[in-house]
Amino acid sequence: MMVVTDNIRIVLVGTTHPGNIGAAARAMKTMGLSDLALVSPKIYPSAEATARAAGADDILAAATISGSLREAIADCSLVYGTSARRRSIAWPCLTPEAAAAEITGGDAPAALVFGRENSGLSNEELECCNRMIVIPSNPAFSSLNLAAAVQILCYAVSREAGGYAGIETEGKPLPPVTAADMEHFYEQMEGCLIDIGFHDPDKPRRLMRRLKRLCSRLDLDQNEYNILRGIIAAVRDRAGDNGDKRDPEK
């Protein structure tokens, strides 16, 4: 199992739906986090939580259950509460990215705390936190699903810690096409357009200039370049076979 860091705890407070606990565990595992703490969950353990964990059963099995938030975070130095609501008393607010940079910048044990599905964290629970994290969202509908919020913050931490593998493309990259290759391609393409009667060299206007600008945005590799050259060659051969080939000197 990929482990981003073992000093970051995900704390779920007063979770109502057991499926959200399982989905949060799954979100954690995909991003390499494993320390889950539950504070007074309404229903747990639960078959629904296990089903929604979808392979993250080990995180559920190792989860700790506490009767209060203070108990769940007693050994943490940095505690971040999440909230979609603005509070009457100003609180230090961070984006997920800023919080992730702070958390992964040191070795201090940290906790990311998520509140109830319908009401979030109480003011008293927020007072246990050093910072508040707000996930930027639509102001008219800012309430995220609990597991979705866990996924966003776990991803931010994983990305900042460099603990996830980059996206791998299929196959090995091919050599890029050179400027000389492209000049030859443009000559071949222009000849083809003349052959089929699409381009009049006596009245060129800006056709080739526009086509060159279009092709410059394609970022072709050698395979793609060869395919296009093959298509143009086939079109020119067919035009010649049908007697449609024009003499570019006329």
KEVOLUM-443245 format. One record per residue (C-alpha): residue number from 1; residue in three letters; x negated, z, y negated. Coordinates in nm, 3 decimals, always signed. Each point is the difference from the previous one (the first is absolute). Layout:
residues N
+-------+------+---------+---------+---------+
| torlo | miba |      c1 |      c3 |      c2 |
+-------+------+---------+---------+---------+
|   NUM |  ala |       X |       Z |       Y |
...
+-------+------+---------+---------+---------+
This chain:
residues 250
+-------+------+---------+---------+---------+
| torlo | miba |      c1 |      c3 |      c2 |
+-------+------+---------+---------+---------+
|     1 |  met |  +0.000 |  +0.000 |  +0.000 |
|     2 |  met |  -0.130 |  -0.093 |  -0.342 |
|     3 |  val |  -0.046 |  +0.317 |  -0.205 |
|     4 |  val |  -0.020 |  -0.036 |  -0.377 |
|     5 |  thr |  -0.056 |  +0.367 |  -0.062 |
|     6 |  asp |  +0.102 |  +0.321 |  +0.172 |
|     7 |  asn |  +0.032 |  +0.207 |  -0.318 |
|     8 |  ile |  +0.322 |  -0.158 |  -0.129 |
|     9 |  arg |  +0.329 |  +0.155 |  +0.106 |
|    10 |  ile |  +0.343 |  -0.158 |  -0.030 |
|    11 |  val |  +0.261 |  +0.269 |  -0.064 |
|    12 |  leu |  +0.373 |  -0.070 |  +0.038 |
|    13 |  val |  +0.225 |  +0.265 |  -0.154 |
|    14 |  gly |  +0.356 |  +0.060 |  +0.119 |
|    15 |  thr |  +0.036 |  -0.338 |  +0.172 |
|    16 |  thr |  +0.365 |  -0.060 |  +0.087 |
|    17 |  his |  -0.021 |  -0.304 |  +0.225 |
|    18 |  pro |  -0.234 |  +0.032 |  +0.301 |
|    19 |  gly |  -0.047 |  -0.377 |  +0.008 |
|    20 |  asn |  -0.184 |  +0.024 |  -0.331 |
|    21 |  ile |  -0.248 |  +0.242 |  +0.157 |
|    22 |  gly |  -0.075 |  -0.247 |  +0.276 |
|    23 |  ala |  -0.026 |  -0.290 |  -0.244 |
|    24 |  ala |  -0.237 |  +0.203 |  -0.220 |
|    25 |  ala |  -0.219 |  +0.073 |  +0.303 |
|    26 |  arg |  -0.011 |  -0.370 |  +0.079 |
|    27 |  ala |  -0.096 |  -0.078 |  -0.361 |
|    28 |  met |  -0.280 |  +0.256 |  +0.021 |
|    29 |  lys |  -0.140 |  -0.136 |  +0.323 |
|    30 |  thr |  -0.010 |  -0.360 |  -0.122 |
|    31 |  met |  -0.217 |  +0.115 |  -0.291 |
|    32 |  gly |  -0.226 |  +0.237 |  +0.196 |
|    33 |  leu |  +0.141 |  +0.337 |  -0.107 |
|    34 |  ser |  +0.095 |  +0.262 |  +0.257 |
|    35 |  asp |  +0.070 |  +0.340 |  -0.160 |
|    36 |  leu |  +0.377 |  +0.047 |  -0.031 |
|    37 |  ala |  +0.168 |  +0.321 |  -0.115 |
|    38 |  leu |  +0.375 |  +0.060 |  +0.000 |
|    39 |  val |  +0.163 |  +0.262 |  -0.222 |
|    40 |  ser |  +0.340 |  +0.120 |  +0.123 |
|    41 |  pro |  +0.119 |  -0.330 |  +0.149 |
|    42 |  lys |  +0.376 |  -0.002 |  +0.059 |
|    43 |  ile |  -0.026 |  -0.159 |  +0.348 |
|    44 |  tyr |  -0.328 |  +0.008 |  +0.190 |
|    45 |  pro |  -0.116 |  -0.072 |  +0.265 |
|    46 |  ser |  +0.224 |  -0.299 |  +0.053 |
|    47 |  ala |  +0.023 |  -0.303 |  +0.226 |
|    48 |  glu |  +0.075 |  -0.209 |  -0.309 |
|    49 |  ala |  -0.327 |  +0.110 |  -0.161 |
|    50 |  thr |  -0.190 |  -0.098 |  +0.314 |
|    51 |  ala |  +0.173 |  -0.337 |  +0.017 |
|    52 |  arg |  -0.072 |  -0.079 |  -0.365 |
|    53 |  ala |  -0.363 |  +0.107 |  +0.039 |
|    54 |  ala |  -0.047 |  -0.306 |  +0.223 |
|    55 |  gly |  -0.331 |  +0.104 |  +0.153 |
|    56 |  ala |  -0.099 |  +0.273 |  -0.244 |
|    57 |  asp |  +0.116 |  +0.272 |  +0.240 |
|    58 |  asp |  -0.340 |  +0.167 |  -0.018 |
|    59 |  ile |  +0.048 |  +0.067 |  -0.370 |
|    60 |  leu |  +0.342 |  +0.152 |  +0.063 |
|    61 |  ala |  -0.138 |  +0.213 |  +0.283 |
|    62 |  ala |  -0.277 |  +0.138 |  -0.223 |
|    63 |  ala |  +0.223 |  +0.056 |  -0.303 |
|    64 |  thr |  +0.023 |  +0.355 |  -0.133 |
|    65 |  ile |  +0.330 |  +0.156 |  -0.104 |
|    66 |  ser |  +0.015 |  +0.253 |  -0.282 |
|    67 |  gly |  +0.272 |  +0.200 |  -0.166 |
|    68 |  ser |  -0.125 |  -0.063 |  -0.354 |
|    69 |  leu |  -0.205 |  -0.248 |  -0.198 |
|    70 |  arg |  -0.247 |  +0.271 |  -0.099 |
|    71 |  glu |  -0.070 |  +0.065 |  +0.366 |
|    72 |  ala |  -0.046 |  -0.371 |  +0.077 |
|    73 |  ile |  -0.256 |  -0.052 |  -0.277 |
|    74 |  ala |  -0.178 |  +0.337 |  +0.010 |
|    75 |  asp |  -0.335 |  -0.153 |  +0.100 |
|    76 |  cys |  +0.017 |  -0.301 |  -0.236 |
|    77 |  ser |  -0.193 |  -0.019 |  -0.327 |
|    78 |  leu |  +0.181 |  -0.299 |  -0.148 |
|    79 |  val |  +0.377 |  -0.031 |  +0.031 |
|    80 |  tyr |  +0.191 |  -0.304 |  -0.122 |
|    81 |  gly |  +0.377 |  +0.008 |  -0.025 |
|    82 |  thr |  +0.196 |  -0.324 |  -0.002 |
|    83 |  ser |  +0.303 |  -0.048 |  -0.220 |
|    84 |  ala |  +0.220 |  -0.277 |  -0.136 |
|    85 |  arg |  +0.157 |  +0.234 |  -0.256 |
|    86 |  arg |  -0.143 |  +0.089 |  -0.338 |
|    87 |  arg |  -0.014 |  +0.375 |  -0.050 |
|    88 |  ser |  +0.085 |  +0.194 |  -0.314 |
|    89 |  ile |  -0.349 |  +0.151 |  +0.000 |
|    90 |  ala |  -0.277 |  -0.260 |  -0.028 |
|    91 |  trp |  -0.208 |  -0.026 |  +0.317 |
|    92 |  pro |  -0.331 |  -0.180 |  +0.059 |
|    93 |  cys |  +0.115 |  -0.333 |  +0.150 |
|    94 |  leu |  -0.207 |  -0.249 |  +0.197 |
|    95 |  thr |  +0.065 |  -0.336 |  +0.158 |
|    96 |  pro |  -0.062 |  -0.030 |  +0.376 |
|    97 |  glu |  -0.326 |  -0.185 |  -0.069 |
|    98 |  ala |  -0.130 |  +0.263 |  -0.243 |
|    99 |  ala |  +0.093 |  +0.283 |  +0.236 |
|   100 |  ala |  -0.166 |  -0.177 |  +0.295 |
|   101 |  ala |  -0.322 |  -0.043 |  -0.199 |
|   102 |  glu |  -0.001 |  +0.370 |  -0.086 |
|   103 |  ile |  +0.079 |  +0.112 |  +0.353 |
|   104 |  thr |  -0.261 |  -0.217 |  +0.172 |
|   105 |  gly |  -0.263 |  +0.072 |  -0.264 |
|   106 |  gly |  -0.082 |  +0.339 |  +0.151 |
|   107 |  asp |  +0.017 |  +0.210 |  +0.314 |
|   108 |  ala |  +0.258 |  +0.253 |  -0.117 |
|   109 |  pro |  +0.302 |  +0.027 |  +0.234 |
|   110 |  ala |  +0.301 |  -0.161 |  -0.165 |
|   111 |  ala |  +0.372 |  -0.015 |  +0.062 |
|   112 |  leu |  +0.254 |  -0.267 |  -0.092 |
|   113 |  val |  +0.339 |  +0.167 |  -0.022 |
|   114 |  phe |  +0.331 |  -0.184 |  +0.038 |
|   115 |  gly |  +0.338 |  +0.160 |  -0.073 |
|   116 |  arg |  +0.349 |  -0.029 |  +0.140 |
|   117 |  glu |  +0.167 |  -0.337 |  +0.037 |
|   118 |  asn |  +0.285 |  +0.081 |  -0.238 |
|   119 |  ser |  -0.163 |  +0.226 |  -0.259 |
|   120 |  gly |  -0.379 |  -0.012 |  +0.035 |
|   121 |  leu |  -0.207 |  +0.308 |  -0.080 |
|   122 |  ser |  +0.141 |  +0.295 |  -0.186 |
|   123 |  asn |  -0.167 |  +0.119 |  -0.321 |
|   124 |  glu |  -0.126 |  +0.305 |  +0.187 |
|   125 |  glu |  -0.158 |  -0.220 |  +0.267 |
|   126 |  leu |  -0.153 |  -0.226 |  -0.262 |
|   127 |  glu |  -0.164 |  +0.308 |  -0.153 |
|   128 |  cys |  -0.204 |  +0.024 |  +0.320 |
|   129 |  cys |  -0.157 |  -0.337 |  -0.079 |
|   130 |  asn |  -0.297 |  -0.089 |  -0.221 |
|   131 |  arg |  +0.121 |  -0.350 |  -0.081 |
|   132 |  met |  +0.311 |  -0.213 |  +0.025 |
|   133 |  ile |  -0.009 |  -0.354 |  +0.138 |
|   134 |  val |  +0.256 |  -0.252 |  -0.122 |
|   135 |  ile |  +0.031 |  -0.332 |  +0.182 |
|   136 |  pro |  +0.079 |  -0.271 |  -0.257 |
|   137 |  ser |  +0.337 |  -0.153 |  +0.081 |
|   138 |  asn |  +0.317 |  -0.144 |  -0.149 |
|   139 |  pro |  +0.114 |  +0.253 |  -0.267 |
|   140 |  ala |  +0.362 |  -0.075 |  +0.085 |
|   141 |  phe |  -0.054 |  +0.079 |  +0.368 |
|   142 |  ser |  -0.312 |  +0.206 |  +0.045 |
|   143 |  ser |  +0.084 |  +0.194 |  +0.317 |
|   144 |  leu |  -0.216 |  -0.112 |  +0.294 |
|   145 |  asn |  +0.070 |  +0.065 |  +0.364 |
|   146 |  leu |  -0.211 |  +0.296 |  +0.113 |
|   147 |  ala |  -0.198 |  -0.191 |  +0.263 |
|   148 |  ala |  -0.054 |  -0.289 |  -0.243 |
|   149 |  ala |  -0.149 |  +0.241 |  -0.254 |
|   150 |  val |  -0.227 |  +0.147 |  +0.269 |
|   151 |  gln |  -0.112 |  -0.351 |  +0.097 |
|   152 |  ile |  -0.089 |  -0.092 |  -0.359 |
|   153 |  leu |  -0.214 |  +0.308 |  -0.054 |
|   154 |  cys |  -0.166 |  -0.020 |  +0.340 |
|   155 |  tyr |  -0.090 |  -0.362 |  -0.071 |
|   156 |  ala |  -0.142 |  +0.093 |  -0.341 |
|   157 |  val |  -0.217 |  +0.270 |  +0.157 |
|   158 |  ser |  -0.110 |  -0.225 |  +0.286 |
|   159 |  arg |  -0.091 |  -0.282 |  -0.234 |
|   160 |  glu |  -0.196 |  +0.227 |  -0.232 |
|   161 |  ala |  -0.185 |  +0.157 |  +0.293 |
|   162 |  gly |  -0.086 |  -0.341 |  +0.142 |
|   163 |  gly |  +0.136 |  +0.103 |  +0.336 |
|   164 |  tyr |  +0.202 |  -0.308 |  +0.085 |
|   165 |  ala |  -0.120 |  -0.334 |  +0.125 |
|   166 |  gly |  +0.026 |  -0.295 |  -0.232 |
|   167 |  ile |  +0.231 |  -0.287 |  +0.077 |
|   168 |  glu |  -0.165 |  -0.235 |  +0.244 |
|   169 |  thr |  +0.063 |  -0.372 |  -0.017 |
|   170 |  glu |  +0.026 |  -0.204 |  +0.316 |
|   171 |  gly |  -0.311 |  -0.195 |  +0.094 |
|   172 |  lys |  -0.328 |  -0.040 |  -0.181 |
|   173 |  pro |  -0.001 |  -0.133 |  -0.356 |
|   174 |  leu |  -0.109 |  -0.362 |  -0.024 |
|   175 |  pro |  -0.252 |  -0.136 |  -0.251 |
|   176 |  pro |  +0.154 |  -0.085 |  -0.337 |
|   177 |  val |  +0.034 |  -0.357 |  -0.116 |
|   178 |  thr |  -0.273 |  -0.115 |  -0.240 |
|   179 |  ala |  +0.049 |  -0.176 |  -0.333 |
|   180 |  ala |  -0.153 |  -0.314 |  +0.150 |
|   181 |  asp |  +0.252 |  +0.013 |  +0.286 |
|   182 |  met |  +0.287 |  +0.024 |  -0.247 |
|   183 |  glu |  -0.125 |  -0.294 |  -0.205 |
|   184 |  his |  -0.005 |  -0.210 |  +0.316 |
|   185 |  phe |  +0.350 |  +0.124 |  +0.084 |
|   186 |  tyr |  +0.131 |  -0.096 |  -0.345 |
|   187 |  glu |  -0.144 |  -0.349 |  +0.038 |
|   188 |  gln |  +0.164 |  -0.036 |  +0.340 |
|   189 |  met |  +0.332 |  +0.136 |  -0.129 |
|   190 |  glu |  +0.000 |  -0.234 |  -0.300 |
|   191 |  gly |  -0.069 |  -0.296 |  +0.227 |
|   192 |  cys |  +0.289 |  +0.106 |  +0.222 |
|   193 |  leu |  +0.240 |  +0.028 |  -0.292 |
|   194 |  ile |  -0.102 |  -0.348 |  -0.115 |
|   195 |  asp |  +0.048 |  -0.136 |  +0.353 |
|   196 |  ile |  +0.358 |  +0.124 |  +0.023 |
|   197 |  gly |  +0.089 |  -0.110 |  -0.352 |
|   198 |  phe |  +0.046 |  +0.349 |  -0.141 |
|   199 |  his |  -0.290 |  -0.019 |  -0.244 |
|   200 |  asp |  -0.080 |  -0.289 |  -0.234 |
|   201 |  pro |  -0.369 |  +0.014 |  -0.099 |
|   202 |  asp |  +0.077 |  -0.223 |  -0.300 |
|   203 |  lys |  +0.243 |  +0.263 |  -0.129 |
|   204 |  pro |  -0.139 |  +0.325 |  +0.142 |
|   205 |  arg |  +0.145 |  +0.234 |  -0.259 |
|   206 |  arg |  -0.089 |  +0.355 |  +0.111 |
|   207 |  leu |  +0.092 |  -0.018 |  +0.368 |
|   208 |  met |  -0.344 |  +0.062 |  +0.146 |
|   209 |  arg |  -0.079 |  +0.272 |  -0.252 |
|   210 |  arg |  +0.316 |  +0.185 |  +0.094 |
|   211 |  leu |  -0.065 |  -0.047 |  +0.371 |
|   212 |  lys |  -0.354 |  +0.135 |  -0.039 |
|   213 |  arg |  +0.135 |  +0.304 |  -0.181 |
|   214 |  leu |  +0.254 |  +0.053 |  +0.277 |
|   215 |  cys |  -0.264 |  -0.030 |  +0.274 |
|   216 |  ser |  -0.236 |  +0.237 |  -0.181 |
|   217 |  arg |  +0.253 |  +0.279 |  +0.057 |
|   218 |  leu |  +0.013 |  -0.052 |  +0.378 |
|   219 |  asp |  -0.332 |  +0.166 |  +0.085 |
|   220 |  leu |  -0.046 |  -0.222 |  +0.305 |
|   221 |  asp |  -0.220 |  +0.083 |  +0.296 |
|   222 |  gln |  -0.173 |  -0.269 |  +0.209 |
|   223 |  asn |  +0.281 |  -0.025 |  +0.257 |
|   224 |  glu |  +0.267 |  -0.047 |  -0.267 |
|   225 |  tyr |  -0.220 |  -0.249 |  -0.183 |
|   226 |  asn |  -0.049 |  -0.204 |  +0.318 |
|   227 |  ile |  +0.373 |  +0.004 |  +0.073 |
|   228 |  leu |  +0.083 |  -0.138 |  -0.343 |
|   229 |  arg |  -0.268 |  -0.268 |  +0.027 |
|   230 |  gly |  +0.137 |  -0.095 |  +0.343 |
|   231 |  ile |  +0.354 |  -0.030 |  -0.138 |
|   232 |  ile |  -0.117 |  -0.220 |  -0.286 |
|   233 |  ala |  -0.200 |  -0.221 |  +0.238 |
|   234 |  ala |  +0.305 |  -0.038 |  +0.226 |
|   235 |  val |  +0.223 |  -0.092 |  -0.295 |
|   236 |  arg |  -0.250 |  -0.261 |  -0.117 |
|   237 |  asp |  -0.023 |  -0.147 |  +0.351 |
|   238 |  arg |  +0.380 |  -0.019 |  +0.026 |
|   239 |  ala |  +0.027 |  -0.157 |  -0.343 |
|   240 |  gly |  -0.253 |  -0.262 |  +0.108 |
|   241 |  asp |  +0.180 |  -0.068 |  +0.328 |
|   242 |  asn |  +0.327 |  -0.059 |  -0.185 |
|   243 |  gly |  -0.160 |  -0.244 |  -0.241 |
|   244 |  asp |  +0.067 |  +0.233 |  -0.293 |
|   245 |  lys |  -0.363 |  +0.063 |  -0.088 |
|   246 |  arg |  -0.079 |  -0.097 |  -0.356 |
|   247 |  asp |  -0.332 |  -0.127 |  -0.124 |
|   248 |  pro |  -0.124 |  +0.267 |  -0.243 |
|   249 |  glu |  -0.196 |  -0.272 |  -0.185 |
|   250 |  lys |  +0.321 |  -0.174 |  -0.108 |
+-------+------+---------+---------+---------+
